[in-house]
Amino acid sequence: MQGQPAVSSTVSKRRFDVVIVGAGGSGMRASLQLARAGLSVAVLSKVFPTRSHTVAAQGGIGASLGNMSEDNWHYHFYDTVKGSDWLGDQDAIEFMCREAPKVVYELEHFGMPFDRNPDGTIYQRPFGGHTANYGEKPVQRACAAADRTGHAMLHTLYQQNVKARTNFFVEWMALDLIRDAEGSVVGVTALEMETGELHVLQAKTVLLATGGAGRIFAASTNAFINTGDGLGMAARAGIPLEDMEFWQFHPTGVAGAGVLLTEGCRGEGAILRNSNGERFMERYAPTLKDLAPRDFVSRCMDQEIKEGRGCGPNKDYIVLDMTHLGAETIMKRLPSVFEIGHNFANVDITREPIPVVPTIHYQMGGIPTNIHGQVVAPKDGDPNAVIGGLYAVGECSCVSVHGANRLGTNSLLDLLVFGKAAGDHIVASNLKAEPHKALPANAADASLARMARLDASTGGEYAQDVANDIRKAMQMHAGVFRTQALLDEGVVKIREIAERVKSIHLGDKSKVFNTARVEALEVDNLIECAMATIVSAAARRESRGAHTVDDYADTPEHPNGRNDEEWLKHTLYYSQGQRLEYKPVQLKPLTAESIPPKVRTF
Ligand SMILES: Cc1cc2nc3c(=O)[nH]c(=O)nc-3n(C[C@H](O)[C@H](O)[C@H](O)COP(=O)(O)OP(=O)(O)OC[C@H]3O[C@@H](n4cnc5c(N)ncnc54)[C@H](O)[C@@H]3O)c2cc1C
């Protein structure tokens, strides 16, 4: 865009104290803190706020309330560290587990319609990897509103934000971060979908809450909007992405459809069976059985299928059996699961088992932050130097509480805990008193160039074809079971596709609600996330949590293929030059005793 006039004359500008990109659970928990404190806040969302992916969360929010079985935050802390295969930072995990009861009661007081026990307390169900007494037995820790917990939570937060007069910019797609010469973030550019116009939103602080990038895989439980935009924005602005090799497969996606059946099914007593009708998880995890953590259960299912005990004509799925739960429990606790069975598998789950396969679900990695939600990156020997003016919370961030594998219910919890913590930290920084930093003259140039490239295209491939090839390649090369050769080939393939992304053709050049333009711009983010994932994964030469590589198998020296001497460290991927750096894992909690790495068994 050389020779273009300065931003002021080409693009409209607006100013806020804080711009939040994303109106899911994390963005709206943060915006609530800010709007209530009287800051001017703009929340941008590609879709109406209550359609954000948080609405699809089913099973529950983890908190050691101990309403239905003995529990405390030490047990929750231990389970989360072990679930993370020791890659989680123990200071952040302690913070989250201690804050959990507070944020859940706060949500209750906001009006969240939790299910109730006869004594009026919040209903809690068992969930994978959550235990009492340090792994001895399952515990009831997942606070639930039937199987619509995320739906109830997102609507509760939206209503509170309406009351607090948060400004929502609905169907506005943020495109790029604006950084000044010192590297501080001073705003974002955004496309107003209704008009097709580009805007500059200037801010003293920007908070990214754009959710996950689950759409880089072909079979995914994620919404179509989960294209990793915040991660793409960060990567293009020179900010590293942390631990992107770790992607969670959820054991129970409906075979063929990808739609999720919550782990709450197994929490309520559902059982996984192979073609012999056998409850095979008893063999692999004698204590936790079907409620072992997700990475582990997914691999066991894959193993059963590989060894010829899959179900169906092609022996390529497992079944989830809920028939023994009884129609009454199913209709009370799992009503949406009943509907999903009917609509997506043509199965009446009260009468017959439903076909399931491990399906991509959640990214453990993301934009590196500290426990206040401030984005951090290595600088002058400090691995966690704060980047001015930028925060990130929710699934797009990596704080890191989930490490190499997230426990179910810990994501909704992380949205609440770190959404609130970031909001509080921004309020405490007394932004009101500070002036806005100047916008650089070229603030909108990068985004204008991206838009101009599409407008100038006269031929070539469509965005969706390129996006589908990214998904196919990722599914094939970075699946549940990985091999070094598959990963290395994947790097080559994704690099080839990245070249094709540069010449995507936009056939329809119209401006008003042009969804083809939005999809083309999203592909720029998909490719950043896919590249970060495959490059980081190919470089990590061990098995840990969700990153299990056949070449690094169980040995006496390295049980489960995990190699702590060389790989107990976080990956940092830089888009520029596809460079990798590493930083240490924080093994020291805030006040608790550190849990030293040991072999994971269930
Ligand atoms: C089917 C399903 C069930 C789940 N069940 C559970 C559960 O029971 N318990 C649990 O703990 N976790 C669960 N999870 C995980 C959890 O729901 C998610 O990790 C979490 O809700 C993500 O919240 P978020 O606030 O980070 O982002 P999201 O809720 O995904 O919201 C992202 C927001 O960012 C906006 N956005 C994105 N890009 C842009 C852009 N460029 N410009 C403007 N806006 C943008 C979107 O419009 C949206 O508002 C589940 C996930 C899925 C997919």
PDBQT file of the ligand as one rigid body, heavy atoms in Angstrom, charges set to zero:
ROOT
HETATM    1  C1  LIG A 701     -19.611 -28.504  21.828  1.00  0.00    +0.000 C 
HETATM    2  C2  LIG A 701     -18.731 -28.024  22.939  1.00  0.00    +0.000 A 
HETATM    3  C3  LIG A 701     -19.049 -28.353  24.262  1.00  0.00    +0.000 A 
HETATM    4  C4  LIG A 701     -18.230 -27.897  25.310  1.00  0.00    +0.000 A 
HETATM    5  N1  LIG A 701     -18.556 -28.223  26.611  1.00  0.00    +0.000 NA
HETATM    6  C5  LIG A 701     -17.808 -27.735  27.635  1.00  0.00    +0.000 A 
HETATM    7  C6  LIG A 701     -18.167 -27.962  28.993  1.00  0.00    +0.000 A 
HETATM    8  O1  LIG A 701     -19.192 -28.570  29.300  1.00  0.00    +0.000 OA
HETATM    9  N2  LIG A 701     -17.371 -27.475  29.961  1.00  0.00    +0.000 N 
HETATM   10  C7  LIG A 701     -16.244 -26.771  29.692  1.00  0.00    +0.000 A 
HETATM   11  O2  LIG A 701     -15.563 -26.334  30.618  1.00  0.00    +0.000 OA
HETATM   12  N3  LIG A 701     -15.884 -26.527  28.394  1.00  0.00    +0.000 NA
HETATM   13  C8  LIG A 701     -16.639 -26.980  27.371  1.00  0.00    +0.000 A 
HETATM   14  N4  LIG A 701     -16.270 -26.712  26.072  1.00  0.00    +0.000 N 
HETATM   15  C9  LIG A 701     -15.152 -25.797  25.830  1.00  0.00    +0.000 C 
HETATM   16  C10 LIG A 701     -15.620 -24.370  26.063  1.00  0.00    +0.000 C 
HETATM   17  O3  LIG A 701     -16.985 -24.259  25.805  1.00  0.00    +0.000 OA
HETATM   18  C11 LIG A 701     -14.875 -23.375  25.175  1.00  0.00    +0.000 C 
HETATM   19  O4  LIG A 701     -13.497 -23.565  25.321  1.00  0.00    +0.000 OA
HETATM   20  C12 LIG A 701     -15.213 -21.953  25.597  1.00  0.00    +0.000 C 
HETATM   21  O5  LIG A 701     -16.616 -21.765  25.637  1.00  0.00    +0.000 OA
HETATM   22  C13 LIG A 701     -14.588 -20.896  24.695  1.00  0.00    +0.000 C 
HETATM   23  O6  LIG A 701     -15.019 -19.636  25.169  1.00  0.00    +0.000 OA
HETATM   24  P1  LIG A 701     -14.325 -18.298  24.667  1.00  0.00    +0.000 P 
HETATM   25  O7  LIG A 701     -14.918 -17.182  25.472  1.00  0.00    +0.000 OA
HETATM   26  O8  LIG A 701     -12.862 -18.453  24.704  1.00  0.00    +0.000 OA
HETATM   27  O9  LIG A 701     -14.739 -18.186  23.141  1.00  0.00    +0.000 OA
HETATM   28  P2  LIG A 701     -16.108 -18.445  22.330  1.00  0.00    +0.000 P 
HETATM   29  O10 LIG A 701     -17.263 -18.746  23.190  1.00  0.00    +0.000 OA
HETATM   30  O11 LIG A 701     -15.757 -19.401  21.254  1.00  0.00    +0.000 OA
HETATM   31  O12 LIG A 701     -16.384 -17.017  21.704  1.00  0.00    +0.000 OA
HETATM   32  C14 LIG A 701     -15.503 -16.437  20.751  1.00  0.00    +0.000 C 
HETATM   33  C15 LIG A 701     -16.032 -15.071  20.418  1.00  0.00    +0.000 C 
HETATM   34  O13 LIG A 701     -15.090 -14.396  19.604  1.00  0.00    +0.000 OA
HETATM   35  C16 LIG A 701     -15.749 -13.799  18.516  1.00  0.00    +0.000 C 
HETATM   36  N5  LIG A 701     -14.775 -13.652  17.434  1.00  0.00    +0.000 N 
HETATM   37  C17 LIG A 701     -13.931 -14.579  16.937  1.00  0.00    +0.000 A 
HETATM   38  N6  LIG A 701     -13.175 -14.042  15.979  1.00  0.00    +0.000 NA
HETATM   39  C18 LIG A 701     -13.545 -12.748  15.873  1.00  0.00    +0.000 A 
HETATM   40  C19 LIG A 701     -13.145 -11.666  15.058  1.00  0.00    +0.000 A 
HETATM   41  N7  LIG A 701     -12.200 -11.789  14.129  1.00  0.00    +0.000 N 
HETATM   42  N8  LIG A 701     -13.753 -10.478  15.214  1.00  0.00    +0.000 NA
HETATM   43  C20 LIG A 701     -14.750 -10.311  16.118  1.00  0.00    +0.000 A 
HETATM   44  N9  LIG A 701     -15.153 -11.306  16.927  1.00  0.00    +0.000 NA
HETATM   45  C21 LIG A 701     -14.555 -12.501  16.802  1.00  0.00    +0.000 A 
HETATM   46  C22 LIG A 701     -16.903 -14.717  18.215  1.00  0.00    +0.000 C 
HETATM   47  O14 LIG A 701     -17.898 -14.047  17.482  1.00  0.00    +0.000 OA
HETATM   48  C23 LIG A 701     -17.345 -15.058  19.641  1.00  0.00    +0.000 C 
HETATM   49  O15 LIG A 701     -18.155 -14.044  20.153  1.00  0.00    +0.000 OA
HETATM   50  C24 LIG A 701     -17.078 -27.138  25.028  1.00  0.00    +0.000 A 
HETATM   51  C25 LIG A 701     -16.777 -26.811  23.702  1.00  0.00    +0.000 A 
HETATM   52  C26 LIG A 701     -17.578 -27.264  22.674  1.00  0.00    +0.000 A 
HETATM   53  C27 LIG A 701     -17.185 -26.919  21.266  1.00  0.00    +0.000 C 
ENDROOT
TORSDOF 0
